[in-house]
Amino acid sequence: MVSEIFAVSATWSRAVIEFADGLDPWVQEAAYLGTDLFLGVFAVLFLAAWWRARSHGSRAVGLALFAPVATVIAYAVSRTVKTFFEQLRPCQAMTDLTTIATCDPIGDWSFPSNHAAIAGAAAAAIIIAWRRIAVVAVLFAVLEAFSRVFVGAHYPHDVTVGLLVGATVAALVSLAMARPMTALVDRVASTERLRPLVRAGGAAEEETEGAEPPRDTDPRNTYANA
């Protein structure tokens, strides 16, 4: 079963690499740059999620701040998993093909894809913190995964498992840390100098908003207003 999956994946990978090899040089260069730049998009999404969360409560802020940490944890898990599988990359195994990516030396194994794991983890962590941006996050995660196949660095099964590993690990650790991060954000918010990091402008007055005005207990004013 595993060998059959690998055979299909290798066939798809060869077809994609051959297609990419026939494209214009500027398209190939854009794909080569994009395979790393797509990850940079998630850094922007991390910042946007944090900025938006400041107006949506401590839990949202905590999840947004923890998203990059969850991504790093998922990346570490992916690297650990990779050490158990000594699978050659397409550019190492298919020497008759010309790939866009510069081929890494043998020993830098292919399964699973760390790039895809990072993308899957970042997307999952961001979605947990900001559900409305789910489509954008998933789109860039899939683009990142496909780009690794396109440039010849990974097989389709490499990036598929990478996405799943990254997303699963990031989701689990993010949900596990939701309560501790919420408590941490509340503590930060109690410090005036640090409050702007976790509360939007004017949030310092939210605690008093809607509170009853102080009552005038002076009896002379009571009679005067009668």
C-alpha positions, -999 to +999 in steps of 0.1 A: +000+000+000+028+024+010+048+016-021+017+022-043+011+056-028+048+065-033+046+054-069+016+075-076+031+105-058+064+101-077+045+100-110+026+132-101+059+148-090+076+139-123+047+154-143+048+187-123+086+190-126+085+184-163+057+210-167+077+235-147+108+229-167+090+240-199+079+274-184+096+308-191+126+315-169+109+344-152+080+321-141+105+296-127+123+324-109+091+337-094+082+301-082+117+297-067+113+330-048+077+323-039+084+290-021+100+311+007+080+343+003+047+325+009+060+317+045+066+355+049+029+360+044+022+342+076+044+366+095+022+394+083-009+374+092+005+368+127+008+406+131-026+413+117-042+386+140-025+402+171-035+437+161-071+427+155-073+406+187-065+436+209-101+446+204-116+411+210-106+401+245-078+384+263-084+349+249-081+362+213-049+381+221-035+350+239-041+328+209-028+353+184+004+358+205+009+321+208+004+313+171+041+318+162+051+297+191+027+269+181+043+271+146+078+267+160+067+237+180+051+221+150+083+227+130+103+209+157+080+179+156+082+178+118+120+178+119+119+150+145+096+129+123+119+135+093+148+118+111+129+085+110+125+085+072+155+086+049+137+094+017+155+111-011+141+143-026+127+143-061+157+163-073+180+137-058+161+106-070+151+119-105+185+129-118+172+128-154+150+159-147+159+195-143+143+211-112+139+247-103+151+243-068+188+239-060+190+204-048+200+199-012+228+173-004+218+137+004+211+135+041+186+164+040+157+141+036+124+147+019+096+133+041+078+152+055+081+187+041+092+212+068+080+241+047+046+225+044+045+218+081+053+254+089+026+266+066+000+241+079+009+250+115+008+288+109-026+285+091-041+264+119-029+286+147-041+317+129-075+302+122-080+293+158-072+329+167-091+345+138-117+323+121-128+348+095-094+347+079-095+309+074-098+310+036-068+332+032-047+312+056-056+278+040-050+293+005-014+303+013-007+271+031-018+251+001+002+274-022+033+269-001+029+232-001+023+230-039+053+253-045+076+227-029+064+201-054+066+226-082+103+234-077+112+198-073+120+198-036+093+174-024+068+148-035+030+154-031+029+130-002+057+149+016+038+181+016+004+165+024+018+149+055+037+180+063+005+201+062-013+176+084+014+173+110+019+210+112-018+218+115-025+190+140+003+199+163-003+236+162-040+232+168-035+209+198-009+231+215-028+263+208-060+250+224-040+235+253-024+269+260-055+290+255-063+293+292-027+300+304-023+325+276-055+343+286-044+346+322-010+359+310-027+385+288-049+396+317-018+400+338+000+421+311-031+442+308-030+451+344+003+469+339-003+503+325+028+505+304+022+471+288-015+474+283-014+488+248+003+455+237-029+436+245-056+462+245-067+485+217-067+522+222-092+533+249-095+498+263-082+510+296-116+527+301-136+496+292-137+485+329-156+517+338-178+518+307-214+511+316-208+515+353-233+534+373-224+570+380-215+578+416-245+587+437-247+620+455-254+611+491-254+647+504-290+652+518-288+689+510-285+681+473-313+657+475-337+684+488-324+709+463-332+686+434-366+677+447 
